[in-house]
Amino acid sequence: MLDRRPVSRFLPAMLLLRSLAFNILFYANLIGWLLFGALPALLLPWGVMWKVARGWARSALWLQRVVARTRYEIRGREHIPAGGLIVAAKHQSFWETFALVTLFDNPVFILKRELTTIPVFGWSLGKLRMIPVDRGGRARALADVTRRAKVELGQNGRQLIIFPEGTRRPPGAPPAYKFGVAHLYHELGVPCLPVALNSGLYWPRRHVLRRPGTIVIEILPPIMPGLSKVDFQRTLQEQIETASDRLLADGRAELARQGLDPLAGS
């Protein structure tokens, strides 16, 4: 029987081909950087591994622009203060986990301990002094993270990148902020930099598609130390969600002009 649905409901062939080509090149590029960059850097000073990490991140962003035709824009760089701070970012996609590396002098991530056991990749994370966490033991894990973060931010002036919702959330989904970021803000006594974005429209989670357009990261003014945990949590969520909703609307309008708005009709 002939399918009479409108052609516009089918995935455009070129979009699918570009997305598949990008995904293949993205992972081939990652493997290349791990084997020929990260593996030798394990035997070299710590700073060399950071050059490898940033080099890979920039090469991935270049591939995304050239192959998938997805650009990115950074707004609010002037809001980044010097020294140790918490970077609390909206989390919609794998994209921001490497794009944010290019924005800060000496970032550190909190990540699942299992990742550190992956050959070469996990060893590289250890060399970069990332903070592994065992998600099974919540209270003890939070105490360990706080202790490590105090050293990395206070003594070494690093920037702790954290995703307050804990996991990727689809664009437009109701916010689900965890209280861990408020605990860290209270204990570390450093500014917290809210970061909004709309990456999930262009690099959706659990999907091969890479939509063309412009991902926007917006860095908001820092929240200075001194608020109560409750006031901080409310302020952080309001600021990130308000800006992310605005970026979401802008991104949807851009994609709608191409007939690619993933939330159309929802």
C-alpha positions in Angstrom: 0.0 0.0 0.0 1.4 3.4 -0.9 2.4 5.6 2.0 0.7 9.0 1.5 2.3 10.9 4.4 3.9 14.2 3.4 7.5 14.0 2.2 8.5 16.6 4.8 7.9 14.1 7.5 10.8 12.0 6.3 14.3 12.6 7.4 16.1 14.5 4.6 18.7 12.2 3.1 21.5 14.7 3.1 21.0 15.4 6.8 21.3 11.7 7.6 24.3 11.2 5.4 26.1 14.2 7.0 25.2 13.0 10.5 26.6 9.5 9.8 29.7 10.8 8.2 30.3 13.1 11.2 29.8 10.4 13.7 32.3 8.1 12.0 34.9 10.8 11.7 34.2 12.0 15.3 35.0 8.6 16.8 37.9 7.9 14.4 39.4 11.3 15.4 39.0 10.5 19.1 40.8 7.2 18.7 43.5 8.9 16.7 44.1 11.5 19.5 44.0 8.8 22.2 46.6 6.6 20.4 48.9 9.3 19.0 48.4 12.1 21.5 47.1 10.9 24.9 49.1 7.6 25.1 52.5 9.3 24.6 51.4 12.2 26.9 51.0 9.7 29.8 54.8 9.7 30.0 55.1 13.5 29.8 54.4 16.4 32.1 50.7 17.1 33.1 50.4 20.2 30.9 51.1 18.2 27.8 48.0 16.1 28.4 45.9 19.3 28.7 47.2 20.4 25.3 46.2 17.0 23.9 42.7 17.3 25.4 42.2 20.8 24.1 43.5 19.9 20.7 41.1 17.0 20.4 38.2 19.2 21.6 39.0 21.9 19.0 39.4 19.3 16.2 36.0 17.8 17.1 34.4 21.2 16.9 36.0 21.8 13.6 34.7 18.5 12.2 31.3 19.4 13.5 31.3 22.7 11.6 32.7 21.3 8.4 30.9 18.0 8.2 27.7 18.4 10.1 27.5 22.2 9.4 26.9 22.9 13.1 28.6 26.0 14.3 28.7 27.3 17.9 28.7 30.7 19.6 30.0 31.7 23.0 28.4 34.6 24.8 29.5 36.2 28.0 33.2 35.3 28.1 33.7 38.6 30.0 31.8 37.1 33.0 34.5 34.4 33.7 36.4 35.5 36.8 40.0 34.5 37.5 41.0 31.7 39.9 39.0 28.9 41.4 35.3 28.7 40.7 32.3 26.4 40.1 30.9 26.2 36.6 27.3 25.0 36.8 26.1 24.2 33.3 22.9 23.0 31.7 23.4 19.5 30.4 21.5 18.5 27.2 24.1 16.7 25.2 27.5 15.0 25.1 28.7 18.1 23.2 29.2 20.4 26.2 31.4 17.8 28.0 34.2 18.6 25.5 33.2 22.1 24.3 33.5 23.6 27.8 37.1 22.3 28.0 38.1 25.0 25.5 36.7 27.8 27.6 38.6 27.5 30.9 42.3 27.6 31.8 42.4 24.6 34.1 39.0 22.8 34.3 38.2 19.7 36.4 35.2 17.5 36.0 33.4 15.2 38.5 32.9 11.9 36.7 31.9 8.3 37.2 34.7 6.2 38.6 34.0 3.5 36.0 35.3 5.9 33.3 38.8 5.9 34.8 39.1 2.1 34.2 38.9 2.5 30.4 42.3 1.9 28.8 44.1 5.1 27.6 40.9 7.2 28.0 40.6 6.5 31.7 44.3 6.8 32.3 44.2 10.2 30.6 41.5 11.3 33.0 43.7 10.3 35.9 46.6 12.2 34.4 44.4 15.3 34.2 43.5 14.9 37.9 39.7 14.7 37.3 37.6 13.8 40.4 36.1 10.3 40.2 33.0 9.6 42.3 31.3 6.3 43.4 27.6 7.0 42.9 26.7 4.2 45.2 27.8 5.7 48.4 26.2 9.1 48.3 27.2 10.8 51.6 30.7 9.4 51.5 31.1 10.2 47.8 30.0 13.8 48.3 32.5 14.2 51.2 35.3 12.8 49.0 34.4 15.1 46.1 34.3 18.1 48.5 37.7 17.3 49.9 39.3 16.9 46.4 37.5 20.0 45.1 38.9 22.1 47.9 42.4 21.2 46.9 41.9 21.6 43.2 40.0 25.0 43.5 41.6 26.5 46.6 45.2 25.5 46.1 45.4 25.0 42.4 42.9 27.6 41.2 41.0 25.2 38.9 37.5 25.6 37.5 35.1 22.8 38.7 32.6 22.0 35.9 29.5 20.4 37.2 26.1 19.6 35.7 23.6 20.4 38.4 20.9 18.0 37.0 23.4 15.1 37.1 22.5 13.8 33.7 21.5 14.9 30.3 18.0 16.3 30.0 16.1 16.7 26.7 15.5 20.2 25.4 12.3 21.6 27.0 12.1 18.9 29.7 11.2 20.1 33.3 14.3 20.9 35.3 15.6 18.3 37.8 18.4 20.0 39.8 20.2 18.1 42.5 21.2 19.6 45.8 24.9 18.6 45.4 25.9 21.8 43.7 24.5 23.9 46.6 26.5 21.8 49.0 29.7 22.4 47.0 28.9 26.1 46.7 28.5 26.4 50.5 31.6 24.3 51.3 34.0 25.7 48.7 33.3 29.4 49.2 34.0 30.4 45.5 31.9 32.1 42.9 29.6 29.9 40.8 29.3 30.6 37.1 25.8 29.7 35.6 26.0 28.4 32.0 22.9 28.1 29.7 22.9 26.4 26.3 20.7 24.8 23.7 23.0 22.0 22.4 20.4 19.3 22.7 18.5 20.7 19.7 21.5 20.1 17.5 23.3 17.1 19.1 20.4 15.2 20.7 21.1 12.5 23.2 20.9 8.9 22.1 20.5 9.8 18.5 22.7 9.8 15.4 21.4 13.1 14.1 23.6 16.2 14.1 21.4 19.1 13.0 22.9 22.1 11.1 22.7 25.5 12.8 24.4 27.3 15.7 24.7 26.0 19.2 24.8 28.8 21.7 26.6 28.7 25.1 25.7 31.7 27.3 27.9 32.4 30.3 25.9 34.3 32.9 27.3 36.7 35.6 28.8 34.7 38.5 26.8 34.1 41.7 29.2 35.3 44.5 29.7 33.3 47.7 27.5 34.1 50.7 24.0 32.9 49.8 22.3 30.2 51.8 22.0 26.8 50.2 18.3 27.3 49.5 18.7 30.8 48.0 21.6 29.7 45.9 19.8 26.7 44.5 16.7 28.8 43.6 18.9 31.6 42.1 21.0 29.2 40.1 18.0 27.3 38.6 16.1 30.4 37.8 19.0 32.0 36.0 20.0 28.9 34.0 16.5 27.9 33.1 15.4 31.4 32.0 18.4 31.8 29.7 18.2 28.2 28.4 14.5 28.7 27.6 15.4 31.8 25.6 18.2 30.0 23.7 15.8 27.1 23.1 13.3 29.4 21.5 16.0 30.9 19.3 17.3 27.5 18.3 13.9 26.2 17.5 13.2 29.2 15.3 16.5 28.6 13.4 15.7 25.0 12.9 12.1 25.7 11.9 13.3 27.8 9.0 14.9 24.6 7.7 11.9 22.4 8.6 14.0 20.6 11.3 12.5 21.7 14.6 12.5 18.5 16.7 9.8 19.9 19.1 7.3 21.0 16.4 3.9 19.8 17.3 4.9 18.8 20.8 
